[in-house]
Amino acid sequence: MSTFTKKISIRWADLDPNFHMRHTAYYDFGAQHRIEILAQQGLTMQVMKEQHFGPIAFREECVFRKEIHLEDQITISTKIGKMKADASRWTIVHELRDDKNTLCAVITIDGAWMDKHLRKLAIPTPKLALEVMNSIPKTDDFNLL
């Protein structure tokens, strides 16, 4: 399995009173997977801290297709849906599927990189950020912004 796809374990704490995954848990799994992918490709939190930049979100949306329960075997996959050529702005798409490959949810996040010193949007540095973003698979309908 690639670093862009991961099996996730649904925890008791991820459930709501109806015994299916609470809506905010979807976003948590997406955020965790994005950070893991960046780190696995060499763009660690330490690198971002040293270079004074980091990701920011403009919009995040989840479309819920099928309930997820505690015993379900879920896989999350991550792809780039849109991106500027310099990787300064992007859209990341996560799909959560069960063990029958049924689409349970789609999380879409629009974001960019911010210079932590200037507190402004920026082209990511070092060059590693562009390389990492380009290494992430693209959706079938990928759009270069």
N, C-alpha and C positions, 0 to 999 in steps of 0.2 A: 504494500500500500504506500502510495506517495505521501510526502509530507503535506500535501494539499488536501488529503482526505484522512479522516480520523474517526475511529469508533469512540463514541462517548457513553459514559455511564450515567444514567438518570439516578439522581440521589433523592432520598426522601425529602430533603429540603427544597428540591426543585418542583415539588408538587403543590397544587392549590387545594382548597377544600373539596373540590370535585374529583380529586385523585388523578388528575392528569397534569401535565407539565404546565406550570404557571407561565404567563406570557413573558415576564421579565427574564426567566431562565433562558429562553431562546436567545435573547440579546447577549446574555452573559456567555453562553457557549460560543456565539459568533465572535465576540471580543477576544475571548481566550484563544480561539483558533487563529485569529489574525496575528496576535502577538507571538504565538508559538511559531507560526510560519516565518515571520520576519526574523525571529531569533535563530531558527534552524538554518536560514539562508545567510546568517552572519550579521544581520541588522538587529543587534541586541539592544536592550534598554540602556546598557552601559555606553554603547556607541552613540545612541541618540543623546544621551546625557552629555557625553564629552563633546559632541558636535553642536549641542544646543538647539536641537530640533526634535519635533515629534508630530505624530498624527493628530488631526482634529476631525471631528464629525460635524457635518452640516445637517444631515438628515439620516435617520435610520428607520426602516420600516420592515415589519414582518407580516407576511401573508400566511395565515394558518390554514392548512389544507386538510390535515388529519390529526386527531388528538394523539399525543404521546403519553404513554403510561410508564410506570416504574419498571415493569418487566420488559419493555420494548428494547430491542437492539437497534440503536440509531447510529448512523454514519453522517458526519458533517463533511461537506466538500466546499472548497473555496476557489473562486475564480474572479478575474477582473472583468467587469462588464464594460467599463469605459475608462479611458485614461488619456491625459495630455501626453504628448510625445516626451516631455521632460519629467513626467510622473509627478508634477506638482499638484494635480487634482486627479481624482479617481473615483470610480464606483466599484465596490466589491460586492459580490453576490455569494451568499452561502446557501446551500441546499441541505436540508436534513431529510434523510430517507430511512425507512425501516428496513428490516432484513429481507423483505420481499421487493425492495427497490421502489416502494410506494413513496411518492413525494409527500412529506408531512408538513414542511414549511419552507419558505424562501425568505431570507433576510437580505435586504439591500441597504447598503450604507454608502452615502456620498461623503467624501472627505478630501482633505488636503494635508499639506505639511506646514507647520508653523515654526518660524524662528523664535526660539524661547527668549532670546535677549531682546529682539526688536518687537516681539509680540505682534508679528505680522506674518501673513502668508508668504511662503518662500519656496523656491526650488530646493528640493532636498539635497543635502550634502551629507556625507561625501558621495562620490560617484557610486558607491556601493548601493545606495538607496535606489537609484535608477536601475541598476543591475538586478536587484532583488525584486522590484516591482515588475520588471520585464520577465523574470523567471516564473512568475505565477501564471498558471494556465489562464487562457481567455475564454469567455463564454462564446457560444456559437454565433451570437449576434453582437460580438465585441464592436465597439465604436471608438475610433481614435478621435479625441476631442480637439 
